[in-house]
Amino acid sequence: MTAPYRVALSGDFRKADASPVFPDFDLEPLRSAPSVEFTYLEPLNPVRAEQLEHFDALILLAHRFTQESIHPNGRLTVVARFGVGYDTVDVEACTRAGIAVVITPDGVRRPVAVSIVTLMLALTSKLMVKDRLTREGPAGFARKGEHMGIGLVGRTLGSIGIGNIGAELFRLLQPFGMKLIAHDPYADRELAAELGVELVGLEEVCRRADIVNVSCPLSPETHHLVNAERLALMKPTAYLINTARGPIVDQKALTKVLTARRIAGAGLDVLEQEPPDPADPILKLDNVILAPHALCWTDQCFAGNGAADVRAVLDVQHGREPRLVVNKSVLATDRWQKRMAAFRSRFGT
Ligand SMILES: NC(=O)c1ccc[n+]([C@@H]2O[C@H](COP(=O)([O-])OP(=O)(O)OC[C@H]3O[C@@H](n4cnc5c(N)ncnc54)[C@H](O)[C@@H]3O)[C@@H](O)[C@H]2O)c1
């Protein structure tokens, strides 16, 4: 009998009482797939090599996957991240070990773009302060004229990054009648033109945009990309939105400009330290809207991520190249090709 294809889910997919963290992650396609077994790992972070000795595939939530997570038996073939950020994964170590790292841009594209629009609309319509005023009764109502919102027609949205999420944001904004600009050194120029987005330099985005959106990955190149100098270029009426990764923005510098009301405000789904220190001064500011790295968390987001990961691990089981591999160079190696051929002969294509 053929040994089953074994899939591990990182331990953080379950709560302490063993119930699923994301009930919308449908595991039925794994349960019903022929010759597949799956199980949750103990919640160790980073994932340890000995936990993975008997597994072919790992579906990974937020736990880290490092060199120490790789068992020397060479059995693990794919790490499927539940989401698109992979700064928690040592991709180079995976490549050396012949492991493909897969992400789920299809699952997060719409939910994160919608969360950027949510922050943009909440900031420019002063939703948070108006909510507070209403709860104050007559005294609050009397002050409603002090908090005029900003209309968006003809205003400029500038995105740092026009990839999966940035492009979707521009798609969603088409009916808003805004001017659209972006900075992205690796932009797909044809796509930008199709979406009516003018590609400009980073400083120009900061200078011209009424809303500066951050949608690029965190890397050594983008760490503190939005720093004091670039914040200083922003209009006093402009807002900053970051749903990408906290350290892309120098949060101390941002706190300074927000405290001094040098810019109008910010919407942040991500912070440099998560969760933040309760004494972090940014938590006290009334011109910032905060979310706990979860604004895009919806039933549809998790269903989409889960479906994409399950598809990827089942593709590998049948020796098919999964879509959306981060470390594409691994796919050309002899080692990978041999493993795919072995899977095809064990489980069929
Ligand atoms: N808040 C959340 O829950 C959440 C969910 C999903 C993704 N994210 C974050 O959003 C980021 C963007 O996701 P995506 O799916 O659009 O990724 P993507 O890789 O498709 O797009 C990122 C874009 O940024 C561009 N880029 C790279 N370096 C840049 C630089 N120096 N300046 C400007 N642009 C640069 C790339 O060329 C690419 O076009 C992810 O890296 C992730 O960190 C956050």
The ligand as an ORCA input file, in Angstrom:
! r2SCAN-3c Opt
* xyz 0 1
  N      -2.320     43.600      6.972
  C      -2.441     42.373      6.557
  O      -3.146     41.561      7.139
  C      -1.727     41.963      5.314
  C      -2.260     40.915      4.552
  C      -1.611     40.582      3.381
  C      -0.467     41.240      2.990
  N       0.038     42.226      3.764
  C       1.258     42.923      3.360
  O       1.032     43.607      2.139
  C       2.245     43.570      1.372
  C       1.903     43.709     -0.085
  O       1.230     42.539     -0.510
  P       1.026     42.204     -2.052
  O       0.231     40.934     -2.104
  O       0.538     43.386     -2.777
  O       2.518     41.905     -2.465
  P       3.162     41.993     -3.952
  O       4.495     41.382     -3.829
  O       2.210     41.477     -4.971
  O       3.293     43.570     -4.194
  C       4.233     44.332     -3.546
  C       4.702     45.387     -4.516
  O       5.657     46.197     -3.822
  C       6.655     46.496     -4.760
  N       7.898     46.934     -4.127
  C       8.972     46.205     -3.770
  N       9.925     47.009     -3.267
  C       9.438     48.266     -3.306
  C       9.958     49.529     -2.954
  N      11.189     49.657     -2.461
  N       9.185     50.619     -3.142
  C       7.935     50.508     -3.668
  N       7.407     49.339     -4.039
  C       8.141     48.221     -3.863
  C       6.823     45.242     -5.590
  O       7.452     45.529     -6.821
  C       5.380     44.790     -5.750
  O       4.814     45.321     -6.928
  C       2.829     42.200      1.725
  O       4.211     42.160      1.574
  C       2.447     41.996      3.164
  O       3.503     42.406      3.976
  C      -0.573     42.601      4.910
*
